[in-house]
């Protein structure tokens, strides 16, 4: 039944093992991405690897005052709902550090700026 549903019975083996073909707009998309990258590098003087690090900093979840979690803890009767602040600060710092280190290591691996 599974072979019938996948369509493997209706195609010859050569067709099943053939490499996939590129879509019609693949080359246009690749060229557009390449032109945007070179345009940004020329306009701002910054490589794409540096932009990845900046965007990682901007999207990292840094929680200074977790009011939602504190209000939930207070609603459930916690005597000190803001006792979680050190744990939140440590985890926020750890997530930003891991993101920056990962971006730096991957950029070195691909031959980007070190």
Biotite code that builds the C-alpha atoms (Angstrom):
import biotite.structure as struc

atoms = struc.array([
    struc.Atom([0.000, 0.000, 0.000], chain_id="A", res_id=1, res_name="UNK", atom_name="CA", element="C"),
    struc.Atom([2.844, 2.383, 0.870], chain_id="A", res_id=2, res_name="UNK", atom_name="CA", element="C"),
    struc.Atom([4.516, 1.817, -2.509], chain_id="A", res_id=3, res_name="UNK", atom_name="CA", element="C"),
    struc.Atom([1.255, 2.537, -4.219], chain_id="A", res_id=4, res_name="UNK", atom_name="CA", element="C"),
    struc.Atom([0.777, 5.838, -2.373], chain_id="A", res_id=5, res_name="UNK", atom_name="CA", element="C"),
    struc.Atom([4.325, 7.081, -2.985], chain_id="A", res_id=6, res_name="UNK", atom_name="CA", element="C"),
    struc.Atom([4.116, 6.572, -6.719], chain_id="A", res_id=7, res_name="UNK", atom_name="CA", element="C"),
    struc.Atom([7.254, 4.417, -6.812], chain_id="A", res_id=8, res_name="UNK", atom_name="CA", element="C"),
    struc.Atom([5.460, 1.749, -8.808], chain_id="A", res_id=9, res_name="UNK", atom_name="CA", element="C"),
    struc.Atom([4.612, 4.152, -11.634], chain_id="A", res_id=10, res_name="UNK", atom_name="CA", element="C"),
    struc.Atom([8.107, 5.503, -12.363], chain_id="A", res_id=11, res_name="UNK", atom_name="CA", element="C"),
    struc.Atom([11.169, 3.764, -13.761], chain_id="A", res_id=12, res_name="UNK", atom_name="CA", element="C"),
    struc.Atom([14.176, 3.471, -11.401], chain_id="A", res_id=13, res_name="UNK", atom_name="CA", element="C"),
    struc.Atom([16.298, 5.806, -13.529], chain_id="A", res_id=14, res_name="UNK", atom_name="CA", element="C"),
    struc.Atom([13.782, 8.585, -12.996], chain_id="A", res_id=15, res_name="UNK", atom_name="CA", element="C"),
    struc.Atom([13.608, 7.951, -9.255], chain_id="A", res_id=16, res_name="UNK", atom_name="CA", element="C"),
    struc.Atom([17.396, 8.187, -8.796], chain_id="A", res_id=17, res_name="UNK", atom_name="CA", element="C"),
    struc.Atom([17.956, 11.159, -11.101], chain_id="A", res_id=18, res_name="UNK", atom_name="CA", element="C"),
    struc.Atom([19.275, 14.374, -9.574], chain_id="A", res_id=19, res_name="UNK", atom_name="CA", element="C"),
    struc.Atom([16.578, 17.000, -9.024], chain_id="A", res_id=20, res_name="UNK", atom_name="CA", element="C"),
    struc.Atom([16.354, 19.759, -11.598], chain_id="A", res_id=21, res_name="UNK", atom_name="CA", element="C"),
    struc.Atom([16.697, 23.408, -10.722], chain_id="A", res_id=22, res_name="UNK", atom_name="CA", element="C"),
    struc.Atom([13.536, 25.445, -10.872], chain_id="A", res_id=23, res_name="UNK", atom_name="CA", element="C"),
    struc.Atom([13.103, 28.044, -13.597], chain_id="A", res_id=24, res_name="UNK", atom_name="CA", element="C"),
    struc.Atom([13.802, 31.014, -11.318], chain_id="A", res_id=25, res_name="UNK", atom_name="CA", element="C"),
    struc.Atom([16.764, 29.547, -9.417], chain_id="A", res_id=26, res_name="UNK", atom_name="CA", element="C"),
    struc.Atom([19.460, 31.316, -11.419], chain_id="A", res_id=27, res_name="UNK", atom_name="CA", element="C"),
    struc.Atom([17.563, 34.616, -11.271], chain_id="A", res_id=28, res_name="UNK", atom_name="CA", element="C"),
    struc.Atom([17.199, 34.320, -7.501], chain_id="A", res_id=29, res_name="UNK", atom_name="CA", element="C"),
    struc.Atom([20.872, 33.439, -7.024], chain_id="A", res_id=30, res_name="UNK", atom_name="CA", element="C"),
    struc.Atom([21.907, 36.438, -9.137], chain_id="A", res_id=31, res_name="UNK", atom_name="CA", element="C"),
    struc.Atom([19.555, 38.753, -7.211], chain_id="A", res_id=32, res_name="UNK", atom_name="CA", element="C"),
    struc.Atom([20.990, 37.593, -3.890], chain_id="A", res_id=33, res_name="UNK", atom_name="CA", element="C"),
    struc.Atom([24.525, 38.025, -5.181], chain_id="A", res_id=34, res_name="UNK", atom_name="CA", element="C"),
    struc.Atom([23.800, 41.570, -6.412], chain_id="A", res_id=35, res_name="UNK", atom_name="CA", element="C"),
    struc.Atom([22.171, 42.570, -3.107], chain_id="A", res_id=36, res_name="UNK", atom_name="CA", element="C"),
    struc.Atom([25.173, 41.221, -1.170], chain_id="A", res_id=37, res_name="UNK", atom_name="CA", element="C"),
    struc.Atom([27.688, 43.091, -3.289], chain_id="A", res_id=38, res_name="UNK", atom_name="CA", element="C"),
    struc.Atom([25.552, 46.234, -3.216], chain_id="A", res_id=39, res_name="UNK", atom_name="CA", element="C"),
    struc.Atom([25.342, 46.195, 0.569], chain_id="A", res_id=40, res_name="UNK", atom_name="CA", element="C"),
    struc.Atom([29.039, 45.506, 0.908], chain_id="A", res_id=41, res_name="UNK", atom_name="CA", element="C"),
    struc.Atom([29.826, 48.383, -1.442], chain_id="A", res_id=42, res_name="UNK", atom_name="CA", element="C"),
    struc.Atom([27.368, 50.798, 0.147], chain_id="A", res_id=43, res_name="UNK", atom_name="CA", element="C"),
    struc.Atom([28.094, 50.140, 3.814], chain_id="A", res_id=44, res_name="UNK", atom_name="CA", element="C"),
    struc.Atom([31.539, 48.589, 3.646], chain_id="A", res_id=45, res_name="UNK", atom_name="CA", element="C"),
    struc.Atom([30.428, 45.664, 5.799], chain_id="A", res_id=46, res_name="UNK", atom_name="CA", element="C"),
    struc.Atom([30.415, 42.019, 4.796], chain_id="A", res_id=47, res_name="UNK", atom_name="CA", element="C"),
    struc.Atom([27.398, 39.771, 5.180], chain_id="A", res_id=48, res_name="UNK", atom_name="CA", element="C"),
    struc.Atom([29.103, 37.837, 7.976], chain_id="A", res_id=49, res_name="UNK", atom_name="CA", element="C"),
    struc.Atom([29.274, 40.998, 10.080], chain_id="A", res_id=50, res_name="UNK", atom_name="CA", element="C"),
    struc.Atom([25.605, 41.672, 9.377], chain_id="A", res_id=51, res_name="UNK", atom_name="CA", element="C"),
    struc.Atom([24.749, 38.198, 10.666], chain_id="A", res_id=52, res_name="UNK", atom_name="CA", element="C"),
    struc.Atom([26.484, 38.948, 13.958], chain_id="A", res_id=53, res_name="UNK", atom_name="CA", element="C"),
    struc.Atom([24.624, 42.248, 14.317], chain_id="A", res_id=54, res_name="UNK", atom_name="CA", element="C"),
    struc.Atom([21.281, 40.663, 13.503], chain_id="A", res_id=55, res_name="UNK", atom_name="CA", element="C"),
    struc.Atom([22.006, 37.930, 16.032], chain_id="A", res_id=56, res_name="UNK", atom_name="CA", element="C"),
    struc.Atom([22.580, 40.566, 18.688], chain_id="A", res_id=57, res_name="UNK", atom_name="CA", element="C"),
    struc.Atom([19.368, 42.321, 17.742], chain_id="A", res_id=58, res_name="UNK", atom_name="CA", element="C"),
    struc.Atom([17.236, 39.202, 17.888], chain_id="A", res_id=59, res_name="UNK", atom_name="CA", element="C"),
    struc.Atom([18.727, 37.689, 21.056], chain_id="A", res_id=60, res_name="UNK", atom_name="CA", element="C"),
    struc.Atom([16.261, 37.429, 23.877], chain_id="A", res_id=61, res_name="UNK", atom_name="CA", element="C"),
    struc.Atom([17.657, 39.681, 26.581], chain_id="A", res_id=62, res_name="UNK", atom_name="CA", element="C"),
    struc.Atom([15.253, 39.860, 29.467], chain_id="A", res_id=63, res_name="UNK", atom_name="CA", element="C"),
    struc.Atom([16.028, 42.584, 31.992], chain_id="A", res_id=64, res_name="UNK", atom_name="CA", element="C"),
    struc.Atom([12.797, 42.500, 33.976], chain_id="A", res_id=65, res_name="UNK", atom_name="CA", element="C"),
    struc.Atom([10.598, 39.437, 33.348], chain_id="A", res_id=66, res_name="UNK", atom_name="CA", element="C"),
    struc.Atom([7.307, 40.992, 34.369], chain_id="A", res_id=67, res_name="UNK", atom_name="CA", element="C"),
    struc.Atom([5.096, 38.335, 32.766], chain_id="A", res_id=68, res_name="UNK", atom_name="CA", element="C"),
    struc.Atom([6.759, 35.459, 34.587], chain_id="A", res_id=69, res_name="UNK", atom_name="CA", element="C"),
    struc.Atom([6.808, 37.450, 37.826], chain_id="A", res_id=70, res_name="UNK", atom_name="CA", element="C"),
    struc.Atom([3.100, 38.236, 37.538], chain_id="A", res_id=71, res_name="UNK", atom_name="CA", element="C"),
    struc.Atom([2.304, 34.557, 36.918], chain_id="A", res_id=72, res_name="UNK", atom_name="CA", element="C"),
    struc.Atom([4.396, 33.606, 39.947], chain_id="A", res_id=73, res_name="UNK", atom_name="CA", element="C"),
    struc.Atom([2.617, 36.252, 42.047], chain_id="A", res_id=74, res_name="UNK", atom_name="CA", element="C"),
    struc.Atom([-0.785, 35.045, 40.853], chain_id="A", res_id=75, res_name="UNK", atom_name="CA", element="C"),
    struc.Atom([0.061, 31.529, 42.020], chain_id="A", res_id=76, res_name="UNK", atom_name="CA", element="C"),
    struc.Atom([1.042, 32.775, 45.478], chain_id="A", res_id=77, res_name="UNK", atom_name="CA", element="C"),
    struc.Atom([4.813, 33.180, 45.279], chain_id="A", res_id=78, res_name="UNK", atom_name="CA", element="C"),
    struc.Atom([6.182, 35.139, 48.246], chain_id="A", res_id=79, res_name="UNK", atom_name="CA", element="C"),
    struc.Atom([9.001, 36.601, 46.145], chain_id="A", res_id=80, res_name="UNK", atom_name="CA", element="C"),
    struc.Atom([8.053, 36.528, 42.451], chain_id="A", res_id=81, res_name="UNK", atom_name="CA", element="C"),
    struc.Atom([11.221, 38.325, 41.328], chain_id="A", res_id=82, res_name="UNK", atom_name="CA", element="C"),
    struc.Atom([13.571, 35.725, 42.824], chain_id="A", res_id=83, res_name="UNK", atom_name="CA", element="C"),
    struc.Atom([14.100, 34.444, 39.296], chain_id="A", res_id=84, res_name="UNK", atom_name="CA", element="C"),
    struc.Atom([15.980, 37.573, 38.182], chain_id="A", res_id=85, res_name="UNK", atom_name="CA", element="C"),
    struc.Atom([19.536, 36.148, 38.530], chain_id="A", res_id=86, res_name="UNK", atom_name="CA", element="C"),
    struc.Atom([18.581, 33.008, 36.602], chain_id="A", res_id=87, res_name="UNK", atom_name="CA", element="C"),
    struc.Atom([16.940, 35.088, 33.853], chain_id="A", res_id=88, res_name="UNK", atom_name="CA", element="C"),
    struc.Atom([19.964, 37.376, 33.572], chain_id="A", res_id=89, res_name="UNK", atom_name="CA", element="C"),
    struc.Atom([22.412, 34.453, 33.449], chain_id="A", res_id=90, res_name="UNK", atom_name="CA", element="C"),
    struc.Atom([20.398, 32.627, 30.791], chain_id="A", res_id=91, res_name="UNK", atom_name="CA", element="C"),
    struc.Atom([20.052, 35.821, 28.718], chain_id="A", res_id=92, res_name="UNK", atom_name="CA", element="C"),
    struc.Atom([23.779, 36.436, 28.881], chain_id="A", res_id=93, res_name="UNK", atom_name="CA", element="C"),
    struc.Atom([24.481, 32.807, 28.015], chain_id="A", res_id=94, res_name="UNK", atom_name="CA", element="C"),
    struc.Atom([22.180, 32.881, 24.971], chain_id="A", res_id=95, res_name="UNK", atom_name="CA", element="C"),
    struc.Atom([23.791, 36.042, 23.593], chain_id="A", res_id=96, res_name="UNK", atom_name="CA", element="C"),
    struc.Atom([27.277, 34.637, 24.214], chain_id="A", res_id=97, res_name="UNK", atom_name="CA", element="C"),
    struc.Atom([26.482, 31.342, 22.503], chain_id="A", res_id=98, res_name="UNK", atom_name="CA", element="C"),
    struc.Atom([24.961, 33.172, 19.530], chain_id="A", res_id=99, res_name="UNK", atom_name="CA", element="C"),
    struc.Atom([27.984, 35.433, 19.097], chain_id="A", res_id=100, res_name="UNK", atom_name="CA", element="C"),
    struc.Atom([30.473, 32.587, 19.492], chain_id="A", res_id=101, res_name="UNK", atom_name="CA", element="C"),
    struc.Atom([28.573, 30.424, 17.025], chain_id="A", res_id=102, res_name="UNK", atom_name="CA", element="C"),
    struc.Atom([28.477, 33.210, 14.436], chain_id="A", res_id=103, res_name="UNK", atom_name="CA", element="C"),
    struc.Atom([32.184, 33.867, 14.916], chain_id="A", res_id=104, res_name="UNK", atom_name="CA", element="C"),
    struc.Atom([33.146, 30.190, 14.661], chain_id="A", res_id=105, res_name="UNK", atom_name="CA", element="C"),
    struc.Atom([31.027, 29.621, 11.570], chain_id="A", res_id=106, res_name="UNK", atom_name="CA", element="C"),
    struc.Atom([32.405, 32.724, 9.859], chain_id="A", res_id=107, res_name="UNK", atom_name="CA", element="C"),
    struc.Atom([35.954, 31.483, 10.459], chain_id="A", res_id=108, res_name="UNK", atom_name="CA", element="C"),
    struc.Atom([35.002, 28.090, 9.098], chain_id="A", res_id=109, res_name="UNK", atom_name="CA", element="C"),
    struc.Atom([33.729, 29.571, 5.826], chain_id="A", res_id=110, res_name="UNK", atom_name="CA", element="C"),
    struc.Atom([36.721, 31.883, 5.464], chain_id="A", res_id=111, res_name="UNK", atom_name="CA", element="C"),
    struc.Atom([34.966, 35.010, 6.682], chain_id="A", res_id=112, res_name="UNK", atom_name="CA", element="C"),
    struc.Atom([36.390, 37.721, 8.939], chain_id="A", res_id=113, res_name="UNK", atom_name="CA", element="C"),
    struc.Atom([37.998, 36.342, 12.084], chain_id="A", res_id=114, res_name="UNK", atom_name="CA", element="C"),
])
